[in-house]
Amino acid sequence: MAITRQRLLQIFSVVYLILVTALSGYATSRSLQLSLPIPRGLAYSTTTLPLFSALLLELGYVSTRRQQQQRQRKRQLLADSTHSPLVIIAHITVVIYSTAVITLLGTHATPSSELDCGLRERWVSLFRQKNEVIRTIQDRFQCCGFKNPKDMAWPFADKNHRADACELDFGRDQGCLDAWKGEERRLAGILMAVVGLVSLWQICSVLMRSPKKSWLHQILPERISRIISNDGDGGAEGPRKRIGFTTEYDRYSDETDGNNNAGDTDSSQRRLEGATYQAMVNPNVEAHDEDQERPVRPSV
């Protein structure tokens, strides 16, 4: 059983979007674990983007197909489901969503000096709450404190611990700012890549569902356009091409001779109609003519 283009697109979309969602989930969980300044809502929005895009676009195509079937029953055919208002609205919504998400993520992947303020505010907040996340950050990057080992480090200063307790206990002499900042930029880049991968899938979806004569196929190479346009069974001309049949444009045609024969037939028909009319108007002349044309038999 041949796999059609529609079925191939569905299988590819499911596998592809699952992998993209897993990548986004990793970046989101990592960001939450290290308490990075990337907002949770932004991270969750990126993680749900693949699922949101798939459901919205599929809903648009399904609704359009149902409308097309209803119009076909009334013999009012819909020209193309790819360019219907519902599908266009769905694509525009996904583009707006993706643009907003990737723009906000870009603020967390900017040059390192612009991230210092947000990171310091987050570290100060964690330190005032005596949050153990600071310990997690220090263990992850093998560092102590924010800018240096004595700058708001864990173990927190109290009666039993001095400000340099981390440096004395673990022998670390580096602050966590640079490593923590690098992780924020890396995870923000991964989330931005997720948005880009979803946009790439959206473009492929449009290409696979576009008709053969659309503008997308005009800008693509002929071979790629033919592969995208035909279904899994090779299209309408695929089987004929494989078994050696010629297309209707390559077949031998007697169109010219047929036109000449048709002209001769029309002329003969006109002569016959004229002779019939003459016989009806003057039957005596016809009989006289027949007598003249009849050969005279010699008498014995």
Sequence and secondary structure as in RCSB ss.txt:
>XXXX:A:sequence
MAITRQRLLQIFSVVYLILVTALSGYATSRSLQLSLPIPRGLAYSTTTLPLFSALLLELGYVSTRRQQQQRQRKR
QLLADSTHSPLVIIAHITVVIYSTAVITLLGTHATPSSELDCGLRERWVSLFRQKNEVIRTIQDRFQCCGFKNPK
DMAWPFADKNHRADACELDFGRDQGCLDAWKGEERRLAGILMAVVGLVSLWQICSVLMRSPKKSWLHQILPERIS
RIISNDGDGGAEGPRKRIGFTTEYDRYSDETDGNNNAGDTDSSQRRLEGATYQAMVNPNVEAHDEDQERPVRPSV
>XXXX:A:secstr
    HHHHHHHHHHHHHHHHHHHHHHHHHHHHHTT SS HHHHHHHHHHHHHHHHHHHHHHHHHHHHHHHHHHTT
   S GGGSHHHHHHHHHHHHHHHHHHHHHHTTSS GGGGHHHHHHHHHHHHHTT THHHHHHHHHT  SSSSTT
SS SS  SSS  TTHHHHHH     SHHHHHHHHHHHHHHHHHHHHHHHHHHHHHHHHHS TTSHHHHHS HHHH
HHHHS TT  SSHHHHHHT   TTTS   HHHHHHHHHHHHHHHHHHHHHHHHHHH HHHHHHHHHHHS      
